[in-house]
Amino acid sequence: MSAPPGTRPRTARTVDGDGPARRLGRGGERFAAATSGAWATVQGVVLSGAVVVLLAVVGVLGGSPDSAWTGAVGVATGLWLLGHGVPIDAGGGVITLVPLGIGALAVFTTYVSVKRSALPMPSAWVAATVTYAAATVALAAATAGVAGGEGL
């Protein structure tokens, strides 16, 4: 027989025996979630940086054929960091105007990567946030060291 219209058929329900432990997550599940958040953030950072590097390389190669690739990557890294609020030392002055498009690009690529790859758990969000901050600080420190400690 079929169920009357507007009602759901009865199905057997099962109850999981480890209720509170299931809600909080086990150590392996939290580690997997944190790892997924960290890797998703790394994907977002690399993708947004790659877009800025690509545009800088095209701009440098379009300007003069003698330009060095490393110079374009340095300029792109400086622009990417400028989009995150890190000032650039431009010889005669310091550039502090934040290009909002680069920040929006970084937010979008990270959002898409996290939405696609990360598990929806608080440990994934915490790991993603910490990884993004650490990657930005490490990149700023690395470029300051390359430029002699004075920024780009």
C-alpha positions in Angstrom: 0.0 0.0 0.0 1.1 3.5 -0.5 1.1 6.3 2.0 -1.7 8.9 1.8 -0.8 12.1 0.0 1.0 14.7 2.1 2.5 12.3 4.5 5.9 10.7 4.6 6.3 7.0 4.6 7.7 5.6 7.8 11.3 4.5 7.7 13.4 2.9 10.4 15.7 5.3 12.3 19.0 4.4 13.7 20.7 6.2 16.6 24.5 6.6 16.7 25.8 5.4 20.1 28.5 8.1 20.6 26.5 11.3 20.6 28.7 13.9 22.3 31.9 12.6 20.9 30.3 12.6 17.4 29.3 16.2 17.7 32.7 17.5 18.9 34.7 15.5 16.4 37.5 13.2 17.0 41.2 14.2 16.8 41.6 12.7 13.3 38.5 14.5 12.0 39.7 17.8 13.4 43.1 17.3 11.9 41.7 16.5 8.5 39.4 19.5 8.7 42.3 21.8 9.7 44.5 20.4 6.9 41.7 20.9 4.4 41.3 24.5 5.4 45.1 25.2 5.3 45.5 23.6 1.8 42.5 25.5 0.5 44.0 28.7 1.7 47.3 27.9 0.1 45.5 27.3 -3.2 43.8 30.7 -2.9 47.0 32.5 -2.1 48.9 30.9 -5.0 46.0 31.5 -7.5 45.6 35.2 -6.6 49.4 35.7 -6.7 49.6 33.9 -10.0 47.1 36.2 -11.6 49.0 39.3 -10.4 52.3 37.8 -11.5 50.9 37.0 -15.0 49.7 40.5 -15.5 53.0 42.0 -14.3 55.0 39.7 -16.6 52.8 40.7 -19.6 53.3 44.3 -18.7 57.1 44.1 -18.4 57.5 42.0 -21.5 55.2 44.5 -23.4 57.3 47.4 -22.3 60.8 46.4 -23.2 62.2 43.0 -24.4 65.3 43.4 -22.1 63.3 43.3 -18.9 64.1 40.6 -16.4 61.4 38.1 -15.3 62.5 38.4 -11.7 61.8 42.1 -11.8 58.3 41.4 -12.9 57.7 38.8 -10.2 59.1 41.3 -7.6 56.8 44.0 -8.8 53.8 41.6 -8.8 54.7 40.4 -5.3 54.9 44.0 -4.1 51.5 44.8 -5.7 49.9 41.7 -4.1 51.2 42.7 -0.7 50.1 46.3 -1.3 46.6 44.9 -1.9 46.9 43.5 1.7 48.0 46.8 3.2 51.8 46.3 3.2 53.4 49.6 2.0 56.0 49.6 -0.8 59.2 51.7 -0.7 59.5 53.2 -4.2 62.8 54.9 -3.9 61.7 58.5 -3.4 58.7 57.7 -1.3 56.4 55.1 0.2 53.3 53.9 -1.6 50.5 53.2 0.8 47.4 53.4 -1.5 45.7 50.0 -1.4 44.5 48.7 -4.8 41.1 47.2 -3.8 40.9 45.0 -6.9 43.9 43.0 -5.7 42.4 42.5 -2.3 39.1 41.5 -3.9 40.8 39.1 -6.1 42.5 37.5 -3.1 39.3 37.3 -1.2 37.5 35.7 -4.2 40.1 33.1 -5.0 40.4 32.1 -1.4 36.6 31.9 -1.0 36.3 29.7 -4.1 39.2 27.4 -2.9 37.8 27.1 0.6 34.3 26.5 -0.7 35.5 23.8 -3.0 38.2 22.1 -0.8 37.7 22.7 2.9 35.5 20.8 5.2 32.8 23.0 6.9 34.1 22.7 10.4 35.4 25.4 12.8 38.9 23.9 12.9 39.1 24.3 9.1 38.2 28.0 9.4 40.8 28.6 12.1 43.5 26.8 10.1 42.6 28.7 7.0 42.8 32.0 8.8 46.1 31.2 10.5 47.6 29.9 7.2 46.5 33.0 5.2 48.0 35.3 7.8 51.2 33.3 8.0 51.6 33.2 4.2 51.1 36.9 3.9 53.6 37.7 6.7 56.1 35.2 5.3 55.9 36.7 1.9 56.3 40.3 3.3 59.3 39.2 5.3 60.8 37.4 2.3 60.5 40.4 0.0 61.8 42.7 2.6 64.9 40.5 3.0 65.5 40.4 -0.8 65.3 44.2 -1.1 67.8 44.8 1.7 65.3 45.2 4.5 63.7 48.3 3.2 60.7 46.8 1.4 60.4 46.5 -2.4 
